Amino acid sequence: MRIPNHLGIIPDGNRRWAVSKDLKKEQGYEEGLDPGLKLFKFCKALGIKELTYYGFTVDNTKRPKVQTIAFTKACVDAVKMIERENADLLVIGNTESKMFPKELIPYTHRRKIGDGGIKVNFLVNYGWQWDLKGVFSKNKKNKSPLSSIKSKDISRVDLIIRWGGRRRLSGFLPIQSVYSDFYVVDELWPDFKYEHVLNALRWYDDQDITLGG
């Protein structure tokens, strides 16, 4: 079975999961932590070289304060969990905004954790306009537009898996995902199962990868 080099993860459905369990919406975010760690270990065992998690977007910060506090804490906890593993860790997001968690500032330059190995990226307080702002700047001095993107240290994404049934990318790394295959899992993220990933990989193995050629 062909394994993608870089897997993108959109872990959607935490609030809907909480509501289905008669919980408050903000209680769903913490339930996504254990699935995230399981997925990391599974991808590492499969030989995937790079993994990007969609934490939260600039647009997500418009939600009620109790929810923004909850998903921000979940992102910080997720990064701390991966920090206990072997990985090359990077957090990408708008650090100039007050919504970016200060605890994650040290991770905004790639850090080798333990023996390193698999690259793990977290998009935290991320916005595609923010990411590409330098590309469209009239005063840019760089010869290559791609050198102006904030996420330039993240490689092209081969396969994106989105949990929660939504059929949209929601601004996920627009440059790196330009030729990504996109697989949707209807189950909500806290209900993560290994078979979700295996089904996605089997589907990916059947795709004709041409990159436009």
C-alpha positions in Angstrom: 0.0 0.0 0.0 1.3 3.4 -1.0 1.9 5.6 2.1 1.7 9.4 1.7 4.8 11.4 2.8 2.7 14.1 4.4 -0.7 13.7 6.0 -2.9 16.6 6.9 -5.5 16.2 9.6 -8.7 18.3 10.1 -10.1 17.0 13.4 -13.7 18.4 13.2 -16.8 17.6 15.1 -15.8 18.1 18.8 -18.7 20.4 19.6 -21.3 18.2 17.8 -19.9 15.2 19.7 -20.3 17.0 23.0 -23.9 18.0 22.2 -24.6 14.4 21.3 -23.4 13.4 24.8 -25.5 16.0 26.6 -22.4 18.0 27.4 -21.6 21.6 26.8 -19.9 22.4 23.5 -16.6 23.4 25.0 -16.3 20.1 26.7 -15.7 18.4 23.4 -12.3 19.8 22.7 -10.5 17.9 25.5 -11.9 14.7 24.1 -9.9 15.2 20.9 -6.5 14.9 22.7 -6.3 11.2 23.0 -7.3 10.6 19.4 -4.6 13.0 18.3 -1.9 11.1 20.2 -3.1 7.7 18.9 -3.0 9.1 15.4 0.5 10.4 15.8 1.8 7.1 17.0 0.0 5.2 14.3 1.3 7.5 11.5 4.8 7.1 12.9 4.5 3.3 12.8 3.3 3.5 9.2 6.4 5.5 8.2 4.6 8.8 7.4 7.3 11.5 7.3 5.2 14.6 8.1 1.9 15.2 9.9 0.0 18.5 10.2 -2.9 19.0 12.6 -5.4 21.8 12.1 -5.7 23.3 15.6 -7.8 26.4 15.3 -8.2 29.3 12.8 -8.4 33.0 13.2 -12.1 32.7 12.2 -12.6 30.2 15.0 -11.7 32.9 17.6 -15.0 34.6 16.9 -16.8 31.8 18.8 -18.0 32.4 22.4 -15.1 33.0 24.9 -15.7 29.8 26.9 -15.1 27.9 23.6 -12.0 29.8 22.6 -10.5 29.2 26.0 -11.3 25.5 25.7 -9.9 24.9 22.2 -6.8 27.0 22.9 -6.0 24.9 26.0 -6.6 21.8 24.0 -4.0 22.9 21.4 -1.5 23.7 24.1 -2.1 20.3 25.7 -1.8 18.6 22.4 1.6 20.2 21.7 2.8 19.2 25.2 1.7 15.6 24.6 3.7 15.4 21.4 6.7 17.0 23.2 6.9 13.8 25.2 7.4 11.8 22.0 10.2 11.8 19.4 9.4 14.3 16.7 10.5 17.5 14.9 7.8 19.9 16.2 6.6 23.2 14.7 3.7 25.5 15.5 2.5 27.9 12.8 0.0 30.8 13.4 -0.4 34.5 13.9 1.8 35.1 17.0 1.1 38.9 16.9 -2.5 38.3 17.8 -3.6 38.1 21.5 -5.4 34.9 20.6 -2.2 33.0 20.0 -1.2 31.1 23.2 2.0 32.4 24.6 3.0 29.0 25.8 3.5 27.9 22.2 5.9 30.7 21.2 8.9 28.5 21.8 7.6 26.1 19.2 7.2 28.6 16.3 10.7 27.5 15.1 11.1 23.8 14.4 12.4 21.9 17.5 13.8 18.5 17.6 12.2 16.5 20.4 14.1 13.5 21.6 15.5 11.6 18.6 13.3 13.7 16.2 12.2 11.9 13.1 8.6 12.5 11.9 7.8 16.2 11.4 4.7 17.3 13.3 3.1 20.7 12.5 0.3 22.4 14.4 -1.8 25.2 12.8 -2.7 27.4 15.8 -4.5 30.7 15.3 -3.9 30.1 11.6 -5.4 32.0 8.7 -4.8 31.6 5.1 -4.8 35.4 4.5 -2.2 35.8 7.2 -0.1 33.0 5.7 -0.1 34.4 2.2 0.1 38.1 3.1 3.7 38.5 2.0 3.0 36.8 -1.4 0.7 39.7 -2.4 2.7 42.5 -0.8 3.7 45.2 -3.3 6.9 45.9 -1.4 8.2 42.4 -1.2 11.9 42.1 -1.9 12.0 38.3 -2.3 12.3 37.0 -5.8 10.3 33.9 -5.1 6.7 34.5 -3.9 6.7 31.1 -2.1 9.6 32.3 0.1 7.1 34.9 1.5 4.6 32.5 2.9 4.7 32.0 6.7 4.3 28.2 6.4 7.2 27.8 4.0 8.8 25.2 6.3 5.8 22.9 5.7 6.0 20.6 2.7 3.4 19.8 0.1 0.5 17.7 1.6 -0.2 14.4 -0.1 -3.5 13.5 1.6 -5.8 15.4 3.9 -8.3 13.5 6.1 -11.2 15.5 7.6 -13.4 14.0 10.3 -16.9 15.2 11.0 -18.5 14.8 7.5 -17.9 18.4 6.2 -16.7 18.6 2.6 -14.5 21.6 2.8 -10.8 22.5 3.4 -11.6 25.5 5.6 -8.5 27.4 4.5 -6.1 24.5 5.3 -2.6 25.4 4.0 -3.8 26.6 0.5 -0.3 26.4 -1.1 0.7 23.0 0.3 -2.7 21.5 -0.4 -3.0 22.5 -4.1 -2.6 18.9 -5.3 -3.7 17.1 -2.1 -6.2 14.2 -2.2 -9.1 14.9 0.2 -10.8 12.1 2.2 -13.8 12.7 4.5 -14.7 10.6 7.5 -18.3 11.0 8.5 -17.7 10.1 12.2 -16.8 12.9 14.6 -13.2 13.4 15.6 -13.6 12.2 19.3 -14.9 8.9 17.9 -11.6 8.3 16.1 -10.8 4.7 15.1 -7.6 3.4 13.4 -9.8 2.0 10.6 -10.6 5.5 9.6 -7.0 6.1 8.7 -6.6 2.7 7.1 -9.7 3.2 4.9 -8.3 6.6 3.9 -5.0 5.1 3.0 -6.6 2.3 1.0 -8.6 4.9 -0.9 -5.5 7.0 -1.5 -3.7 4.0 -2.8 -6.3 3.8 -5.6 -5.9 7.4 -6.7 -4.0 8.4 -9.8 -1.4 10.8 -8.6 -0.3 13.0 -11.6 0.4 16.4 -9.9 -1.1 17.9 -13.1 1.2 15.9 -15.4 
